Amino acid sequence: MLDGTKRANIKSGMSVAIVLKEDQESGRLTDGIVRDILTKSATHPHGIKVRLMSREVGRVKEIY
């Protein structure tokens, strides 16, 4: 499984599971397709921040 903390592993159009800001405490994941990559740095310890096609924004926890 690819690592969601590395920007190089994430491309627009990929299926991912993200954690939304409001779900960080519960850890509930939201599935979707990557629209934009918002994190500029190469890595982020909590996951790369992306915008899904659904316009939801969160950090990548799983890559499918």
OpenMM code with the backbone's topology and positions (N, CA, C; nanometers):
from openmm import Vec3, app, unit

residues = "MET LEU ASP GLY THR LYS ARG ALA ASN ILE LYS SER GLY MET SER VAL ALA ILE VAL LEU LYS GLU ASP GLN GLU SER GLY ARG LEU THR ASP GLY ILE VAL ARG ASP ILE LEU THR LYS SER ALA THR HIS PRO HIS GLY ILE LYS VAL ARG LEU MET SER ARG GLU VAL GLY ARG VAL LYS GLU ILE TYR".split()
positions = [
    Vec3(0.0842, -0.1195, 0.0000),
    Vec3(0.0000, 0.0000, 0.0000),
    Vec3(0.0883, 0.1252, 0.0000),
    Vec3(0.0513, 0.2231, -0.0778),
    Vec3(0.1286, 0.3465, -0.0865),
    Vec3(0.1103, 0.4318, 0.0389),
    Vec3(0.2093, 0.5146, 0.0649),
    Vec3(0.2147, 0.5981, 0.1846),
    Vec3(0.1497, 0.7345, 0.1569),
    Vec3(0.0454, 0.7684, 0.2321),
    Vec3(-0.0260, 0.8950, 0.2152),
    Vec3(0.0466, 1.0168, 0.2677),
    Vec3(0.1655, 0.9950, 0.3293),
    Vec3(0.2423, 1.1098, 0.3799),
    Vec3(0.3423, 1.1615, 0.2765),
    Vec3(0.3535, 1.0933, 0.1622),
    Vec3(0.4476, 1.1356, 0.0576),
    Vec3(0.3711, 1.1900, -0.0628),
    Vec3(0.3992, 1.3137, -0.0995),
    Vec3(0.3296, 1.3815, -0.2086),
    Vec3(0.3482, 1.3088, -0.3421),
    Vec3(0.4671, 1.2487, -0.3621),
    Vec3(0.4987, 1.1808, -0.4882),
    Vec3(0.4065, 1.0602, -0.5137),
    Vec3(0.3464, 1.0039, -0.4070),
    Vec3(0.2592, 0.8867, -0.4207),
    Vec3(0.1173, 0.9225, -0.4630),
    Vec3(0.0845, 1.0517, -0.4616),
    Vec3(-0.0542, 1.0945, -0.4833),
    Vec3(-0.0655, 1.1715, -0.6138),
    Vec3(-0.1616, 1.1307, -0.6967),
    Vec3(-0.1844, 1.1963, -0.8251),
    Vec3(-0.3328, 1.2294, -0.8384),
    Vec3(-0.3623, 1.3326, -0.9137),
    Vec3(-0.5006, 1.3690, -0.9412),
    Vec3(-0.5697, 1.2515, -1.0106),
    Vec3(-0.6905, 1.2184, -0.9675),
    Vec3(-0.7653, 1.1077, -1.0263),
    Vec3(-0.7559, 0.9776, -0.9489),
    Vec3(-0.6683, 0.9712, -0.8485),
    Vec3(-0.6538, 0.8496, -0.7675),
    Vec3(-0.7676, 0.8353, -0.6681),
    Vec3(-0.7999, 0.7096, -0.6337),
    Vec3(-0.8964, 0.6818, -0.5266),
    Vec3(-0.8224, 0.6799, -0.3940),
    Vec3(-0.8719, 0.7584, -0.2984),
    Vec3(-0.8076, 0.7672, -0.1672),
    Vec3(-0.9135, 0.7700, -0.0571),
    Vec3(-0.8681, 0.7507, 0.0663),
    Vec3(-0.9510, 0.7743, 0.1846),
    Vec3(-0.8842, 0.8872, 0.2615),
    Vec3(-0.9617, 0.9914, 0.2928),
    Vec3(-0.9077, 1.1045, 0.3674),
    Vec3(-0.9788, 1.1178, 0.5012),
    Vec3(-0.9146, 1.1882, 0.5934),
    Vec3(-0.9806, 1.2248, 0.7184),
    Vec3(-1.0082, 1.3744, 0.7097),
    Vec3(-1.1353, 1.4113, 0.7235),
    Vec3(-1.1755, 1.5524, 0.7205),
    Vec3(-1.1386, 1.6177, 0.8533),
    Vec3(-1.1239, 1.7506, 0.8521),
    Vec3(-1.0877, 1.8247, 0.9733),
    Vec3(-1.1810, 1.7891, 1.0898),
    Vec3(-1.3117, 1.7864, 1.0617),
    Vec3(-1.4094, 1.7599, 1.1688),
    Vec3(-1.4108, 1.6140, 1.2137),
    Vec3(-1.3463, 1.5262, 1.1377),
    Vec3(-1.3416, 1.3832, 1.1727),
    Vec3(-1.2078, 1.3412, 1.2330),
    Vec3(-1.1179, 1.4363, 1.2579),
    Vec3(-0.9848, 1.4004, 1.3075),
    Vec3(-0.9906, 1.3285, 1.4425),
    Vec3(-1.0815, 1.3712, 1.5309),
    Vec3(-1.0926, 1.3065, 1.6620),
    Vec3(-1.1459, 1.1642, 1.6494),
    Vec3(-1.2504, 1.1454, 1.5688),
    Vec3(-1.3123, 1.0130, 1.5538),
    Vec3(-1.2304, 0.9224, 1.4613),
    Vec3(-1.1546, 0.9838, 1.3701),
    Vec3(-1.0751, 0.9060, 1.2749),
    Vec3(-1.1571, 0.8509, 1.1590),
    Vec3(-1.2821, 0.8986, 1.1445),
    Vec3(-1.3694, 0.8515, 1.0359),
    Vec3(-1.3110, 0.8918, 0.9002),
    Vec3(-1.3054, 0.7957, 0.8083),
    Vec3(-1.2470, 0.8200, 0.6765),
    Vec3(-1.3554, 0.8478, 0.5728),
    Vec3(-1.3226, 0.9308, 0.4758),
    Vec3(-1.4112, 0.9638, 0.3646),
    Vec3(-1.3418, 0.9223, 0.2355),
    Vec3(-1.4075, 0.8395, 0.1558),
    Vec3(-1.3502, 0.7940, 0.0288),
    Vec3(-1.3809, 0.8929, -0.0824),
    Vec3(-1.2888, 0.9036, -0.1772),
    Vec3(-1.3136, 0.9907, -0.2909),
    Vec3(-1.2011, 0.9853, -0.3919),
    Vec3(-1.2154, 1.0694, -0.4938),
    Vec3(-1.1171, 1.0794, -0.6020),
    Vec3(-1.0446, 1.2137, -0.5867),
    Vec3(-0.9108, 1.2100, -0.5931),
    Vec3(-0.8306, 1.3318, -0.5767),
    Vec3(-0.8555, 1.4285, -0.6930),
    Vec3(-0.8867, 1.5522, -0.6592),
    Vec3(-0.9021, 1.6596, -0.7577),
    Vec3(-0.7754, 1.7461, -0.7598),
    Vec3(-0.7350, 1.7963, -0.6416),
    Vec3(-0.6163, 1.8826, -0.6290),
    Vec3(-0.5331, 1.8368, -0.5101),
    Vec3(-0.4018, 1.8543, -0.5213),
    Vec3(-0.3108, 1.8308, -0.4085),
    Vec3(-0.2810, 1.9671, -0.3484),
    Vec3(-0.3119, 1.9841, -0.2202),
    Vec3(-0.2993, 2.1150, -0.1561),
    Vec3(-0.1682, 2.1334, -0.0796),
    Vec3(-0.1090, 2.0241, -0.0314),
    Vec3(0.0185, 2.0331, 0.0402),
    Vec3(0.1304, 2.0604, -0.0590),
    Vec3(0.2108, 2.1630, -0.0324),
    Vec3(0.3207, 2.1994, -0.1225),
    Vec3(0.4484, 2.1207, -0.0933),
    Vec3(0.4689, 2.0827, 0.0339),
    Vec3(0.5930, 2.0124, 0.0690),
    Vec3(0.5888, 1.8664, 0.0214),
    Vec3(0.7050, 1.8036, 0.0131),
    Vec3(0.7174, 1.6670, -0.0390),
    Vec3(0.6541, 1.5638, 0.0538),
    Vec3(0.6566, 1.5914, 0.1857),
    Vec3(0.5977, 1.4995, 0.2832),
    Vec3(0.5235, 1.5781, 0.3900),
    Vec3(0.4338, 1.5088, 0.4604),
    Vec3(0.3669, 1.5673, 0.5771),
    Vec3(0.3354, 1.4520, 0.6721),
    Vec3(0.3736, 1.4658, 0.8010),
    Vec3(0.3585, 1.3534, 0.8947),
    Vec3(0.2144, 1.3058, 0.9142),
    Vec3(0.1163, 1.3939, 0.8954),
    Vec3(-0.0242, 1.3558, 0.9163),
    Vec3(-0.0960, 1.3211, 0.7865),
    Vec3(-0.0244, 1.3262, 0.6754),
    Vec3(-0.0852, 1.2955, 0.5458),
    Vec3(-0.0910, 1.4195, 0.4586),
    Vec3(-0.0811, 1.3979, 0.3284),
    Vec3(-0.0865, 1.5071, 0.2311),
    Vec3(-0.2301, 1.5587, 0.2218),
    Vec3(-0.2465, 1.6901, 0.2263),
    Vec3(-0.3807, 1.7487, 0.2179),
    Vec3(-0.4243, 1.7572, 0.0722),
    Vec3(-0.5446, 1.7072, 0.0455),
    Vec3(-0.5987, 1.7063, -0.0907),
    Vec3(-0.7425, 1.7570, -0.0917),
    Vec3(-0.7876, 1.7981, -0.2113),
    Vec3(-0.9294, 1.8284, -0.2341),
    Vec3(-0.9839, 1.7179, -0.3227),
    Vec3(-1.0964, 1.6604, -0.2834),
    Vec3(-1.1603, 1.5552, -0.3617),
    Vec3(-1.2500, 1.6168, -0.4684),
    Vec3(-1.2938, 1.5331, -0.5622),
    Vec3(-1.3888, 1.5772, -0.6657),
    Vec3(-1.5164, 1.6333, -0.6017),
    Vec3(-1.5491, 1.5823, -0.4833),
    Vec3(-1.6684, 1.6267, -0.4098),
    Vec3(-1.6468, 1.7612, -0.3396),
    Vec3(-1.5255, 1.8185, -0.3572),
    Vec3(-1.4843, 1.9462, -0.2970),
    Vec3(-1.4487, 1.9354, -0.1483),
    Vec3(-1.4547, 1.8137, -0.0919),
    Vec3(-1.4149, 1.7952, 0.0472),
    Vec3(-1.2620, 1.8006, 0.0561),
    Vec3(-1.2120, 1.8571, 0.1662),
    Vec3(-1.0680, 1.8712, 0.1876),
    Vec3(-1.0277, 1.7936, 0.3121),
    Vec3(-0.9184, 1.7171, 0.2997),
    Vec3(-0.8683, 1.6438, 0.4149),
    Vec3(-0.7319, 1.5838, 0.3856),
    Vec3(-0.6787, 1.5114, 0.4833),
    Vec3(-0.5472, 1.4516, 0.4702),
    Vec3(-0.5584, 1.3039, 0.4311),
    Vec3(-0.4732, 1.2622, 0.3381),
    Vec3(-0.4774, 1.1246, 0.2855),
    Vec3(-0.4294, 1.0268, 0.3921),
    Vec3(-0.5124, 0.9265, 0.4202),
    Vec3(-0.4773, 0.8193, 0.5145),
    Vec3(-0.4544, 0.6874, 0.4410),
    Vec3(-0.5275, 0.6645, 0.3325),
    Vec3(-0.5128, 0.5412, 0.2551),
    Vec3(-0.5191, 0.5736, 0.1063),
    Vec3(-0.4415, 0.4975, 0.0287),
    Vec3(-0.4425, 0.5112, -0.1177),
    Vec3(-0.4832, 0.3764, -0.1743),
    Vec3(-0.5814, 0.3744, -0.2643),
    Vec3(-0.6320, 0.2484, -0.3214),
    Vec3(-0.5747, 0.2219, -0.4595),
] * unit.nanometer
topology = app.Topology()
chain = topology.addChain("A")
for resn in residues:
    res = topology.addResidue(resn, chain)
    for name in ("N", "CA", "C"):
        topology.addAtom(name, app.Element.getBySymbol(name[0]), res)
